[in-house]
Amino acid sequence: MTRKVVITGMGAVNGCGLTVAQTWDAIINGRHGFAPITAFDTSNFLVKIAAEAKGFDPAAYMDAKDARRMDRYQQFAIAASKEALAQSGLHITDENADRVAVIVSSAIGGAKAFQDGVRTLDSVGPRRIDVFMIPKLMSNGAGGLLSIQTGARGPNFSVASACASGSDGLGQAWSLIRHGVVDAAIAGAAEATIIELGVGSFDRTGAMTHRTDGVPQPFDKERDGLVMGEGAAILILESEASARARGAVILGELAGHAASADSHHITAPSDTGKPGATAILRALDSAGANPDQVGYINAHGTGTVLNDASETRAVKLALGHHVATTPMSSTKSMTGHCMGMTGALEAIFCLNAIRDGVLPPTINYHTPDPDCDLDVVPNTARQARIDLALSNAFGFGGHNSVLAIRRY
């Protein structure tokens, strides 16, 4: 017997805002979060801009001592979780703690801690390495800290599947609740890779734009790469029975999830789009839905030449002739690509699109590309009532993860 999984809380920190409300207001009004990088000197870098979480102050969410013991990605996770838990009203007690999971994913983990540790080792030796180095760099560190802070004692782990990490983590939480292993989960992802090593190494893959204005351009013929973002997105998931029993406000249903692998190339997506289509169709099947019921897709839409064309093929294969009437936009045109976190953030966008009847735009769209010939909601948000949305997340390594979110 399976159970319905609902969403009762949301929290977000990213380059477009430090709360869900701030972020959503920016997204539906087409305001991006890009600016010159302040985290480090970019003089020797070809990449000059990113979507930093501007104005983020960990002191607003924790005391200074705790903040010093965390990597930036963990600070983001704590901040977003506090917002999500406050909205949800979920109280973790000794009676329910064993039934609450914490699954906070990260593709990279404590990137800055790792970079700082190597520099310390090289400059002054091993005895000066930060004693909190290991807890800071662990990709499961954010989840561990949240478990300690909230008292949740259910399953606690982090999924690392590159840019699909956040979506896969939500999918795992969905499965645990659906099958009765737990009643609730604090689930999502966090990432903080806007550092020298992160930007420099990702640029070496050829995936980043070097322009500083009017980018990225997902699905546009002139697209030439992504812009990096950072932050955290956390959702509170519960069984429908658990949420109703405590009188929680139910925001929507996480109706399905599926994943697949390209088995093709370590960084390039499958050029056929077939594995991505498989994930889309399986996600719909798990939600008990058909292609003609999809009202909106939040695309992976990185703004890279290969990804956008492959994703377009995947969606066409999955939806068939229904694709002609299914809008699909890329909010990475505003938030940037937040690596493993973005799938969780885009699940929030799908939920808000259903709630508010507004489809987010793909900004910076000017020149149509025959290889990306779908309705990408160009440049301006659109009013539309939808009942089911999909969130695509396709990552390096050939990971494809799709979430189905439904009106409750």
FIVO-757558 format. One line per 8 residues: number of its first residue (from 1); their letters; for each residue y, x, z of C-alpha. Coordinates in steps of 0.001 Angstrom, whole numbers. Layout:
residues N
NUM	a	Y,X,Z; ...
//
This chain:
residues 408
1	mtrkvvit	0,0,0; 3428,1356,-922; 6810,574,627; 10245,75,-882; 12616,2998,-224; 16291,2228,310; 19441,4279,744; 21639,3705,3800
9	gmgavngc	23943,6728,3868; 25600,9277,1582; 27504,12511,2164; 29008,15038,-227; 31014,18254,-392; 31906,19754,-3771; 34730,20927,-6002; 35943,17370,-6627
17	gltvaqtw	36139,16336,-2983; 35008,16904,590; 33638,13372,1024; 31827,10876,-1168; 34949,8705,-1441; 37174,11614,-2513; 34578,12808,-4997; 33948,9407,-6556
25	daiingrh	37663,8734,-6934; 38006,12000,-8848; 34957,11301,-11003; 35892,7801,-12169; 39434,8967,-12884; 38282,11962,-14914; 39687,14626,-12553; 37797,17901,-12590
33	gfapitaf	37467,20450,-9802; 37947,23633,-11845; 40382,26385,-10906; 40558,30193,-10910; 37895,31679,-8640; 39237,32659,-5210; 35979,33785,-3572; 36163,37232,-5146
41	dtsnflvk	38206,39369,-7528; 37260,38428,-11095; 39067,41343,-12766; 35815,42811,-14067; 34238,39432,-14900; 34317,37485,-18137; 33945,34271,-16113; 37221,33362,-14392
49	iaaeakgf	36908,29739,-13216; 34599,27640,-11052; 34550,24392,-9077; 34906,25773,-5567; 34900,23366,-2621; 38617,23813,-2110; 39921,23322,1421; 36476,23287,2998
57	dpaaymda	36800,24367,6650; 33533,24632,8591; 35524,24256,11831; 35948,20581,10949; 32189,20091,11314; 30983,22686,13823; 32247,25258,16296; 33188,28724,15136
65	kdarrmdr	30167,30384,16745; 27713,28175,14897; 29612,28611,11629; 29353,32407,11851; 25586,32090,12126; 25274,30123,8883; 25543,30871,5197; 28096,28813,3295
73	yqqfaiaa	25404,26647,1719; 24188,25692,5207; 27708,24812,6308; 27974,22500,3309; 24677,20828,4225; 25767,20201,7816; 29059,18679,6645; 27456,16347,4091
81	skealaqs	24733,15314,6535; 27253,14310,9167; 28987,12018,6692; 25691,10502,5533; 24378,9915,9045; 27677,8367,10159; 27594,5874,7278; 23930,5105,7818
89	glhitden	24136,4580,11548; 20660,6075,11878; 20165,7312,15440; 17332,9740,15991; 15741,9289,19395; 12651,10608,21112; 10901,7403,20065; 11509,7740,16304
97	adrvaviv	11997,11510,15863; 8454,12125,14620; 9021,9542,11870; 12177,11138,10428; 11795,13864,7789; 14388,16473,6822; 14110,17696,3242; 17185,19658,2213
105	ssaiggak	16548,21719,-894; 18213,24724,-2464; 17400,26655,-5604; 18753,29898,-4161; 19379,29590,-429; 21795,31939,1295; 23064,33850,-1717; 26154,35231,-4
113	afqdgvrt	24161,36330,3031; 21768,38171,740; 24607,39855,-1157; 26402,40842,2053; 23174,42166,3568; 22452,44436,619; 25998,45794,722; 25695,46498,4446
121	ldsvgprr	22342,48201,3980; 23739,50378,1210; 26985,51295,2974; 26132,51712,6663; 22370,51390,7001; 19722,48966,8223; 20781,48825,11887; 24034,47123,10919
129	idvfmipk	22447,44253,9017; 23476,40885,10438; 20914,39737,13044; 21183,36254,11504; 20430,37554,8011; 16998,35932,7708; 18035,32455,8981; 21069,32597,6681
137	lmsngagg	19241,33488,3488; 16207,31192,3886; 16242,28334,1404; 14722,26153,4137; 17415,27235,6603; 19664,24209,6092; 16802,21828,6805; 15774,23786,9865
145	llsiqtga	19295,23685,11263; 19577,19939,10614; 16294,19303,12374; 17530,21223,15406; 20890,19447,15415; 19537,15927,14914; 16233,16176,16753; 14236,14977,13726
153	rgpnfsva	10621,16135,14044; 9010,14791,10886; 8076,16909,7844; 10745,19518,7191; 10804,21631,4053; 12873,22713,1067; 11993,22337,-2598; 12957,25168,-4945
161	sacasgsd	12713,24146,-8603; 15926,25673,-9955; 18414,23008,-11078; 15877,20267,-10368; 15601,21193,-6665; 17792,18411,-5284; 16123,15725,-7380; 12642,16972,-6560
169	glgqawsl	13508,17072,-2854; 14673,13464,-2962; 11499,12634,-4842; 9359,14195,-2134; 11240,12284,559; 10790,9076,-1470; 7046,9702,-1650; 6698,10363,2094
177	irhgvvda	8478,7124,2972; 6821,5102,230; 3361,6036,1456; 4087,5510,5141; 4080,9117,6317; 7602,8695,7740; 10104,5860,8079; 13277,7768,7199
185	aiagaaea	14495,11041,5731; 17633,13144,5672; 17300,14394,2102; 19353,16184,-503; 20393,19714,-1371; 23030,22404,-903; 24120,25435,-2891; 26772,28145,-2656
193	tiielgvg	26395,30596,-5530; 30034,31274,-6419; 29770,34926,-5453; 29806,38110,-7518; 26024,38267,-7822; 25655,34566,-8609; 28348,34368,-11269; 27608,37766,-12775
201	sfdrtgam	23849,37297,-13058; 24070,33726,-14330; 26586,34826,-16946; 24083,37425,-18148; 21732,34606,-19153; 24346,33551,-21706; 24728,30109,-20145; 28343,30284,-18904
209	thrtdgvp	31582,29687,-20770; 34246,32389,-20713; 37073,30017,-21501; 39426,28872,-18761; 40731,25519,-19960; 39179,22323,-21266; 35651,23319,-20325; 32807,22630,-19942
217	qpfdkerd	32217,20311,-22895; 28837,18607,-22507; 27470,17094,-25727; 30526,18240,-27697; 29906,20226,-30870; 32160,23024,-29541; 30332,23373,-26199; 29708,26986,-25236
225	glvmgega	28386,26994,-21684; 28605,25700,-18144; 31065,26208,-15304; 29599,26848,-11851; 30133,24544,-8882; 29008,24477,-5250; 28536,22109,-2326; 26027,19719,-790
233	aililese	24858,16146,-1248; 22781,14312,1341; 21280,10824,1312; 19685,8916,4154; 16518,7298,2860; 14550,4695,4799; 11780,2226,4304; 13198,-1204,3624
241	asararga	11512,-2521,6771; 13030,220,8942; 16531,-309,7588; 16366,-4092,7909; 14925,-3914,11417; 17963,-2035,12684; 20449,-4088,10674; 21580,-1232,8445
249	vilgelag	23765,-1804,5399; 21523,-1074,2410; 23431,654,-400; 20716,665,-3010; 17077,1424,-3724; 15552,4749,-4697; 13033,3036,-6915; 11176,5887,-8573
257	haasadsh	10751,9573,-9263; 8725,11734,-11599; 8559,15355,-12670; 7092,17357,-15528; 7008,20911,-16830; 8020,22238,-20240; 5468,25056,-20230; 7705,26660,-22837
265	hitapsdt	10214,29330,-21719; 11594,30649,-18429; 15212,29703,-19228; 15302,27750,-22506; 14331,24062,-22532; 11660,22669,-24808; 13275,22093,-28185; 11168,18968,-28754
273	gkpgatai	12365,17158,-25618; 8848,15767,-25086; 8308,17032,-21502; 11667,15607,-20434; 10738,12296,-22039; 7491,12317,-20082; 9402,12656,-16803; 11748,9803,-17778
281	lraldsag	8909,7454,-18696; 6915,8292,-15573; 9960,7737,-13380; 10436,4317,-14956; 6759,3538,-14474; 6931,4493,-10797; 9877,2113,-10445; 8023,-677,-12237
289	anpdqvgy	10702,-691,-14933; 10871,-549,-18713; 13194,1426,-21024; 15177,-1687,-21914; 16184,-2101,-18260; 18037,1226,-18023; 21768,529,-17817; 23038,4086,-17423
297	inahgtgt	21794,7671,-17359; 23514,10463,-15502; 22602,13363,-17762; 21694,16880,-16759; 24351,17663,-19366; 25233,21268,-18578; 27406,21924,-21625; 25062,24578,-23011
305	vlndaset	24007,24445,-26646; 20250,24232,-26044; 20158,21971,-22988; 22314,19163,-24325; 20434,18931,-27623; 17037,19010,-25908; 18058,16355,-23392; 19304,14116,-26186
313	ravklalg	15907,14369,-27880; 14137,13618,-24589; 16162,10476,-23982; 15638,9268,-27555; 11894,9751,-27264; 11739,7969,-23920; 13981,4986,-24655; 13211,4460,-28336
321	hhvattpm	15551,2028,-30057; 17051,1028,-26691; 18854,4384,-26636; 21513,2956,-28950; 22791,693,-26179; 22249,3005,-23198; 25285,5041,-22071; 24628,8557,-20755
329	sstksmtg	27379,10756,-19340; 27650,14212,-17800; 29578,14417,-14534; 29107,18191,-14661; 32121,18047,-16960; 34049,17541,-13686; 31944,18899,-10800; 30596,21894,-12665
337	hcmgmtga	26934,22828,-12415; 26107,23087,-8708; 22674,24524,-9454; 19961,23026,-7222; 22385,20681,-5494; 23634,18777,-8509; 20703,16381,-8885; 21285,15026,-5383
345	leaifcln	25023,14627,-6035; 24359,12842,-9306; 21993,10442,-7546; 25012,9429,-5452; 27011,8913,-8649; 24287,6624,-9996; 24326,4625,-6776; 28110,4275,-6878
353	airdgvlp	28072,3334,-10564; 25734,441,-9746; 27769,-612,-6703; 31203,-461,-8346; 30295,-1360,-11909; 31922,1804,-13254; 30299,4370,-15534; 31609,7933,-15044
361	ptinyhtp	32995,9630,-18159; 32096,12847,-19890; 35477,14581,-20053; 36541,17327,-22482; 34719,15503,-25278; 36450,15869,-28645; 34070,16715,-31500; 30837,14730,-31966
369	dpdcdldv	27658,16730,-32511; 24904,15236,-34719; 22358,16785,-32335; 23888,14910,-29384; 24647,11561,-30946; 24374,9239,-27931; 27029,7180,-26153; 28336,9795,-23704
377	vpntarqa	31126,7595,-22262; 33731,9967,-23713; 36736,10956,-21596; 37389,7634,-19841; 35329,5681,-17299; 33978,2322,-18402; 33474,-970,-16590; 29870,-2181,-16828
385	ridlalsn	27430,-4029,-14639; 24153,-2167,-14379; 21115,-2721,-12205; 19090,418,-12902; 20264,3989,-13455; 18442,7249,-14111; 19446,10724,-12964; 18097,13613,-15052
393	afgfgghn	17736,17142,-13678; 16219,19837,-15893; 15961,23389,-14553; 15160,26977,-15476; 11429,27496,-15401; 10936,24302,-17369; 11291,21902,-14440; 12137,18290,-15325
401	svlairry	12907,15806,-12545; 14084,12204,-12959; 15168,9707,-10306; 15386,5936,-10823; 17994,4144,-8717; 18183,356,-8561; 20584,-2275,-7263; 19299,-3695,-3976
//
